[in-house]
Amino acid sequence: MTRPVQATIDVKALRANLQRVRQAAPDARVLAVIKANGYGHGMLRSAESLHEADGFGVASVEEGIVLRESGTAHPIVLLEGFFDPSELPDLARHRLSTVVHHERQVRLLERADLNRPLTVWLKIDTGMHRLGFAPSEAANIYRRLQACRSVAPRIRLMTHLARSDERGDPTVDGQLDLFQSAIEGLSGERSIANSAAILHVPRAHADWVRPGLMLYGASPFPDSTARQEGLRPVMSFLSRLIAINYLHRGDTVSYGGTWTCPEDMPIGVLAVGYGDGYPRLIKPDTPVWIRGRRAPIVGRVCMDMMCIDLRGIPEPEVGDEAELWGTRLPIEEIARSAGTIPYELLCGVAPRVPFTEI
């Protein structure tokens, strides 16, 4: 018997979330973001499940090649662009598109001699201040790219919103206005919206939307859950009870004795810990879901195990399944309790955890 911890992936939920994207932005094409191993769900599994998307976004040429060699014929876009001139022949050979966000990339493209021109997405920095050209440089960079033999004629235009997950934040409209001003007179398909903007900033939908987190069934907003946004959780992180200990009032639990039993009580032990990707610095009393009820975590999360308070659980037994997050326990709640965001939890599930499709 293998160690009782696993992550299940509901591929039907992935497809349903893609349809939610289509519903929210019906006139836009969809560049499904599957970087970081499909946000921890498996890049190839995600690509196969999301085959009705119009293209895929990845972080590196290596991810793009793996995806292309798996048989994917969709457009594939390197969202951080290329990092070294040695990558350019691979981009051409595997028909990978690239974001261009820096002067050095433009110079390398101007000097490149490729066997096929690359589709380029010109990134303009309208306020994220991470990657992209200043709006005042956009027209000049666009003309330089147009003149490159290594660049395909139809250049696409993009930007990234910094605060679209903060509903009603005025900087979003400011970024949209700045982007529109920067591309005045430039032709090309436009891409702006991430998951949050897809759901709540219709003005940002443009020609291509770039959903990431929402595809995997988590809300991009700090004040809502997936189900409140019409999304279906895709990953369920599961373990089982491997022991039930009956402790006495005053007994302490786990490393450091940071939690003390207030009465004689049952404590359950789950075969999951921070070595599997569950956050060690979770707040006290964060729940797991077991036998249809919530049971709080007590004591410190260990590398391979954690302890839970079973006082409210009817007739618990060794072998009972517990959900750490998933369809019954929203990942957004667990992320808030860990002082982080759902992205980090999803991407952080350890390689030793087996994945199963359902």
Order of alpha helices (4+ residues) and beta strands (2+ residues): beta-alpha-beta-alpha-alpha-beta-alpha-beta-alpha-beta-alpha-beta-alpha-beta-alpha-beta-alpha-beta-beta-beta-beta-beta-beta-beta-beta-beta-alpha-alpha-beta
